[in-house]
Every structure is written in C-alpha cells, then in structure tokens.
C-alpha cells in the first residue's frame, strides 16, 4: 500500500544545489591587559561555516534564488549551528530581491576595505561594530540593482518583528548604499536608520559609513570613516556621537601578502574618554587557491573608560575557556594568532 501511494505521488524536479563553505581555525596567545597575569593559549574557530545555494531558471531572464550559510564550531563539541546569510529571492533585469537575513550594505562597505579578512585578530569590526553597525538585517527585504556601469545600489529594510507599538518594540531598520568599482578603485557609501527600543519608547539612531581603496598590484591601500549618532531620550548628557576611522595597506610578495591596519575610535559621549586605538600587522601565505596559512599580531589600547576588545563576531572571544579573556579600560589587550583557513 505504501509503495502504491509513493508510485502515485507527483514527482517534483529539484533545483541543483551547490555546497560551499570555510573552515578557519587559529592558535591564539592572548593577553587581556589585566594587572594580574591573565594570559591565555587557546584554539579559536573563526566564523567557520557551511553554505548551500541554488538557482532555478524561470525563463525570460529571471531566476529563483536560495542561499543558506550555517556557522559551526571547530574548536569545541558544540552541535548547534547559527544562521549567517539565509534567503530566498528572484533576479532578473530589474536587479535582485532577497527575502531573509543577509549582510546589510553598511556592513558590505566596511568589509570591502578590511585587510584582516573579517575573521582574523585585528579585523576592523573590533572597532566599527558597536551599536549594530556591522549587522545582518533580520526579517529583511533586500534589493540590489543591476550593474549601472561600475555602480551598484543596494537597499535593505528590516521589518518589525512585534506589532506592539505601545511598548516601543515595533522596531524597523533601513540601510541604503552605493558601491563602485573601476580601474582598481573601489568606493562605497552607505546610510542607516535604526529604531532603538528604550523601555516604553522608541528612539531612532542614524549612521553613515564611507570607504575607499586603490589597488595597483602588488600594492593596495584602503580606508574607512563612519559616524553613529543617537540623540537619546534621556537628554544631551547621554547623547551618542561616535566617529571611527582607519587606514590599511597590503603588499603581495609571490604567494604571500604582508598587511597592516590602524583604526581609531573617538569618544562616544562628550568628555567620556572611552575611545581606543587598534593596530594590527600580519602575513598571509597561499598554499593553493583555496588554502591559506596566516600569522597576525594585534592590539587594542583602551582610553581611560574604553571597553574595546580584539574579539567580535568574526574572531570570537574564547568564552568556552574557563580562564576567560576580559579586556579592561585604560589597558591594552593583545594577541598573537597563527592559523589556517580552507575554502571549499
């Protein structure tokens, strides 16, 4: 009876899927800057993930799209997986529309000039990611224009996930940006408007980011500037106006690349003395088109009340270690990292 039911069931054609991903692991020697000797030797899994993507030719120049990237740990026995970019969409002469969760254009503009692969110690988002500036937009409606010569326009809108406006939880996010590539020059600019849940009220914050790079092989140089502003309901004494800026460069020698970058975060609140500086140097060596080994040294020097750490979502804090890593204000946290990354 089961066989007969299966035989009579309609057969569905499946779009062919491609499997891809990245395995990135490093051995890190870390110092959190505490007065007591609190150094840590640990293994880190750095935003390793497996991805699946598929396209379906709908005719007339249109395609159906699917993508899912799932982050996983290679350093501990954790079985849970985290969603990275996940979406379903359509593409055609009008551009590309994706529904789901993907990197917003503000994040894209920053990653384009990050010389530390967004997964190594010293990545720029250790300084730039505060206040939701480097995010994947959940519940997102995302649009990418077709290429307009060297220019592409991107817009992201994060839909509200709660209809209770009276509690200030009906929150939305909007980002729009433009990116251009021509003759070795990259230029990106993006603006973001964010609803913030402040108790029973909703506050709005605004931000913008601009970045640029120039490549004249074997040399590349790039930089970034961003501003985040939030006029909080509590009054001007707590209003946030945070500027972050930085520059980096790389030089290719055979199969290797020498690189470095320097970033500065200013005070986020007037007279708060809570800024910091980031310095990173490194060397990447390509063993093949898909496998790279690397060594990186990076440090963040916090101002009197600064709270910046070398770790962010790309190269995460080894919280699974019982010793822990807790950077302090008015101190320097640093790390030496040796690792390997394999794309597939």
C-alpha positions as CSV (number, residue, x, y, z in Angstrom):
1,X,0.0,0.0,0.0
2,X,2.9,2.4,0.9
3,X,4.6,1.5,-2.4
4,X,1.5,2.2,-4.4
5,X,1.0,5.5,-2.7
6,X,4.6,6.6,-3.4
7,X,4.2,5.4,-7.0
8,X,1.1,7.5,-7.5
9,X,2.6,10.6,-5.8
10,X,3.5,13.5,-8.1
11,X,7.3,13.8,-8.8
12,X,8.9,17.3,-8.3
13,X,12.0,18.5,-10.0
14,X,14.7,19.9,-7.7
15,X,17.0,22.8,-8.4
16,X,20.6,21.7,-8.3
17,X,22.3,22.9,-5.1
18,X,26.0,23.8,-4.6
19,X,27.7,23.2,-1.3
20,X,30.5,25.6,-0.2
21,X,32.0,27.0,3.0
22,X,35.0,27.9,5.0
23,X,37.0,26.2,7.8
24,X,39.1,28.7,9.7
25,X,41.0,27.8,12.9
26,X,43.8,29.5,14.7
27,X,46.0,29.0,17.8
28,X,45.9,32.3,19.8
29,X,48.2,33.6,22.5
30,X,46.2,36.3,24.3
31,X,46.8,38.9,26.9
32,X,43.8,40.8,28.3
33,X,45.8,43.6,29.9
34,X,44.8,42.8,33.5
35,X,47.2,43.7,36.2
36,X,47.4,40.1,37.2
37,X,49.0,37.6,34.8
38,X,45.9,36.5,32.8
39,X,47.3,35.2,29.6
40,X,45.6,32.5,27.6
41,X,46.7,30.0,25.0
42,X,43.6,28.8,23.1
43,X,42.2,27.4,19.9
44,X,39.7,29.5,18.1
45,X,37.1,28.7,15.4
46,X,36.8,31.9,13.4
47,X,33.3,32.2,11.8
48,X,33.7,28.8,10.1
49,X,30.5,27.9,8.1
50,X,29.0,25.6,5.5
51,X,26.7,27.1,2.8
52,X,24.2,25.9,0.3
53,X,23.0,27.8,-2.7
54,X,20.7,27.0,-5.7
55,X,19.3,28.7,-8.8
56,X,16.3,27.9,-10.8
57,X,16.0,29.3,-14.4
58,X,12.4,30.6,-14.7
59,X,12.8,31.8,-18.3
60,X,12.7,35.3,-19.6
61,X,16.0,36.2,-17.9
62,X,14.6,35.5,-14.4
63,X,16.0,33.2,-11.8
64,X,14.8,31.9,-8.5
65,X,17.5,32.0,-5.8
66,X,18.1,30.3,-2.5
67,X,21.0,30.6,-0.1
68,X,21.8,29.4,3.5
69,X,25.0,29.8,5.4
70,X,25.3,28.0,8.8
71,X,28.1,28.8,11.2
72,X,29.6,26.0,13.2
73,X,32.4,25.5,15.8
74,X,35.6,23.5,15.1
75,X,37.2,24.1,18.5
76,X,34.6,22.7,20.9
77,X,32.0,19.9,20.9
78,X,29.1,22.2,20.2
79,X,26.4,20.9,17.9
80,X,24.3,24.0,17.5
81,X,24.5,26.0,14.2
82,X,23.9,29.7,13.7
83,X,22.2,31.3,10.7
84,X,24.5,33.6,8.8
85,X,23.1,34.8,5.4
86,X,19.8,32.9,4.7
87,X,17.4,33.9,1.9
88,X,15.1,33.1,-1.0
89,X,14.8,35.5,-3.9
90,X,14.4,36.5,-7.5
91,X,16.8,38.0,-10.0
92,X,16.3,39.5,-13.4
93,X,16.7,42.6,-15.5
94,X,15.2,44.6,-12.6
95,X,18.0,43.5,-10.2
96,X,17.9,41.1,-7.3
97,X,15.4,40.9,-4.5
98,X,16.1,38.6,-1.5
99,X,13.9,37.9,1.5
100,X,15.6,36.7,4.7
101,X,18.6,37.6,6.7
102,X,21.7,38.9,4.9
103,X,24.6,41.4,5.5
104,X,23.3,44.9,5.1
105,X,25.1,47.4,2.8
106,X,26.7,49.2,5.7
107,X,28.5,46.0,6.6
108,X,29.4,45.3,3.0
109,X,31.0,48.7,2.6
110,X,33.2,48.0,5.7
111,X,34.2,44.5,4.7
112,X,35.4,45.7,1.3
113,X,38.4,47.5,2.9
114,X,39.1,45.2,5.9
115,X,42.6,43.8,5.4
116,X,42.2,41.1,8.0
117,X,39.6,39.0,6.3
118,X,36.9,39.8,8.9
119,X,38.0,36.6,10.7
120,X,41.5,37.3,11.9
121,X,42.7,39.2,15.0
122,X,42.8,42.9,14.1
123,X,39.7,42.9,12.0
124,X,38.2,46.3,11.6
125,X,34.9,45.5,13.1
126,X,36.5,45.1,16.5
127,X,36.3,48.9,16.4
128,X,33.4,49.6,14.0
129,X,30.7,47.1,15.0
130,X,29.4,48.9,18.1
131,X,25.7,49.9,18.1
132,X,24.7,47.4,15.4
133,X,26.9,48.9,12.7
134,X,28.1,45.6,11.3
135,X,25.0,43.5,11.2
136,X,22.9,41.1,9.2
137,X,19.4,42.5,8.9
138,X,16.8,40.1,10.2
139,X,13.3,39.9,8.7
140,X,14.8,41.6,5.7
141,X,13.6,42.7,2.3
142,X,16.8,43.3,0.3
143,X,17.3,44.8,-3.1
144,X,20.4,45.0,-5.3
145,X,20.2,47.0,-8.6
146,X,21.7,45.6,-11.8
147,X,25.2,46.9,-12.6
148,X,24.9,50.5,-13.8
149,X,28.3,50.6,-15.4
150,X,30.7,50.3,-12.5
151,X,28.0,51.2,-9.9
152,X,25.5,49.1,-7.9
153,X,22.9,50.4,-5.5
154,X,21.7,48.3,-2.5
155,X,18.8,48.8,-0.1
156,X,17.9,46.8,3.0
157,X,14.7,47.0,5.1
158,X,14.2,45.0,8.3
159,X,10.6,44.5,9.0
160,X,9.1,44.8,12.5
161,X,9.0,41.6,14.5
162,X,6.5,42.8,17.0
163,X,3.2,44.7,16.5
164,X,3.1,46.2,20.0
165,X,3.9,49.8,19.2
166,X,2.8,51.0,22.7
167,X,5.9,49.3,24.2
168,X,8.3,50.7,21.7
169,X,9.0,47.2,20.3
170,X,7.7,47.7,16.8
171,X,11.3,48.2,15.5
172,X,12.5,48.6,11.9
173,X,15.9,49.2,10.3
174,X,16.7,50.8,6.9
175,X,20.0,50.9,5.1
176,X,20.8,52.2,1.6
177,X,24.1,52.5,-0.1
178,X,26.1,52.7,-3.4
179,X,29.3,50.9,-4.4
180,X,31.5,51.4,-7.4
181,X,34.5,49.5,-8.8
182,X,36.6,50.9,-11.7
183,X,40.2,50.8,-12.8
184,X,41.5,49.4,-9.4
185,X,39.4,51.9,-7.4
186,X,36.6,50.9,-5.0
187,X,34.3,53.5,-3.4
188,X,31.4,52.7,-1.1
189,X,29.0,54.8,0.9
190,X,26.0,53.8,3.0
191,X,23.4,55.3,5.3
192,X,21.5,53.5,8.1
193,X,18.4,54.4,10.1
194,X,17.7,52.3,13.2
195,X,14.9,52.1,15.6
196,X,16.1,51.6,19.2
197,X,13.9,50.1,22.0
198,X,14.3,52.3,25.0
199,X,11.9,51.0,27.6
200,X,8.4,52.1,26.7
201,X,9.6,54.4,24.0
202,X,11.2,54.1,20.6
203,X,14.3,56.1,19.8
204,X,15.9,56.5,16.4
205,X,19.6,56.4,15.6
206,X,21.3,57.3,12.4
207,X,24.7,56.3,10.9
208,X,26.7,56.6,7.8
209,X,29.9,54.9,6.5
210,X,32.2,55.7,3.6
211,X,35.2,53.6,2.4
212,X,37.6,53.5,-0.5
213,X,40.5,51.5,-1.7
214,X,43.0,51.6,-4.5
215,X,44.8,48.6,-6.0
216,X,47.9,48.8,-8.1
217,X,49.3,45.3,-7.9
218,X,51.2,44.3,-5.8
219,X,50.1,47.2,-3.6
220,X,46.7,48.0,-2.1
221,X,45.7,50.8,0.3
222,X,42.2,51.5,1.8
223,X,40.4,53.4,4.5
224,X,37.1,53.9,6.2
225,X,35.2,56.6,8.1
226,X,31.9,56.1,10.0
227,X,29.7,58.2,12.2
228,X,26.9,56.9,14.6
229,X,24.5,59.4,16.2
230,X,21.8,58.8,18.8
231,X,20.0,61.7,20.5
232,X,18.8,59.6,23.4
233,X,15.5,60.4,25.2
234,X,17.5,60.8,28.5
235,X,19.0,64.1,27.3
236,X,22.1,65.6,25.9
237,X,24.3,64.2,28.7
238,X,23.9,60.7,27.2
239,X,23.7,61.6,23.5
240,X,26.0,59.4,21.4
241,X,28.1,60.8,18.6
242,X,30.8,58.3,17.8
243,X,33.3,58.6,15.0
244,X,35.6,55.7,13.9
245,X,38.2,55.9,11.2
246,X,41.1,53.9,9.9
247,X,43.5,53.0,7.2
248,X,45.2,49.8,6.0
249,X,47.6,48.6,3.3
250,X,48.9,45.3,1.9
251,X,51.8,44.2,-0.4
252,X,51.9,40.9,-2.2
253,X,55.2,39.0,-2.5
254,X,54.9,35.8,-4.5
255,X,52.3,33.6,-2.7
256,X,52.4,35.8,0.4
257,X,50.8,39.1,1.5
258,X,52.2,41.4,4.1
259,X,49.5,43.7,5.6
260,X,48.6,46.1,8.4
261,X,45.9,48.5,9.5
262,X,45.3,51.1,12.2
263,X,42.0,52.3,13.5
264,X,40.8,55.0,16.0
265,X,37.5,55.2,17.8
266,X,36.7,58.5,19.4
267,X,34.6,59.4,22.4
268,X,31.0,58.2,22.0
269,X,29.7,60.7,24.7
270,X,31.2,64.1,25.4
271,X,34.0,64.0,27.9
272,X,33.7,60.2,28.4
273,X,37.3,59.4,27.4
274,X,36.0,56.0,26.2
275,X,37.8,55.7,22.9
276,X,40.5,53.3,21.7
277,X,43.1,52.6,19.0
278,X,43.7,49.3,17.1
279,X,46.9,48.3,15.5
280,X,47.4,45.0,13.5
281,X,50.1,43.5,11.3
282,X,50.0,40.2,9.6
283,X,51.2,37.8,6.9
284,X,49.0,35.5,4.7
285,X,50.6,32.7,2.7
286,X,48.5,30.9,0.0
287,X,49.3,27.2,-0.2
288,X,46.7,26.9,-3.1
289,X,43.8,28.9,-4.5
290,X,41.7,27.7,-1.5
291,X,44.0,27.1,1.4
292,X,45.8,29.9,3.3
293,X,48.0,29.9,6.5
294,X,48.4,33.1,8.4
295,X,50.1,34.8,11.3
296,X,48.7,38.0,12.9
297,X,49.6,40.3,15.8
298,X,47.1,42.8,17.0
299,X,46.5,45.0,20.0
300,X,43.8,47.5,21.2
301,X,44.8,50.3,23.6
302,X,41.7,51.5,25.5
303,X,41.4,55.0,26.8
304,X,40.5,55.7,30.5
305,X,37.0,54.2,30.2
306,X,37.3,52.4,26.9
307,X,35.9,48.9,26.5
308,X,37.0,47.7,23.1
309,X,38.2,44.1,22.6
310,X,40.1,42.3,19.9
311,X,37.2,40.0,19.6
312,X,33.9,40.3,17.6
313,X,31.7,38.0,15.7
314,X,34.4,37.2,13.1
315,X,37.1,36.1,15.6
316,X,35.1,35.4,18.7
317,X,36.0,35.6,22.3
318,X,37.0,32.2,23.6
319,X,34.3,32.2,26.2
320,X,34.4,28.4,26.4
321,X,37.7,28.6,28.2
322,X,37.5,28.6,31.9
323,X,40.1,31.3,32.3
324,X,38.3,33.8,30.1
325,X,39.5,36.9,28.3
326,X,38.3,40.2,29.7
327,X,39.9,43.3,28.3
328,X,39.9,46.3,30.7
329,X,39.6,50.0,30.4
330,X,42.8,52.1,30.4
331,X,44.7,49.0,29.4
332,X,46.0,47.2,26.3
333,X,44.6,43.8,25.2
334,X,46.7,42.0,22.6
335,X,47.1,38.7,20.8
336,X,49.3,36.6,18.5
337,X,47.4,34.3,16.2
338,X,48.7,31.5,13.9
339,X,46.1,29.8,11.8
340,X,44.8,28.1,8.7
341,X,41.8,28.8,6.5
342,X,40.4,26.4,3.8
343,X,37.6,27.5,1.5
344,X,35.6,24.8,-0.3
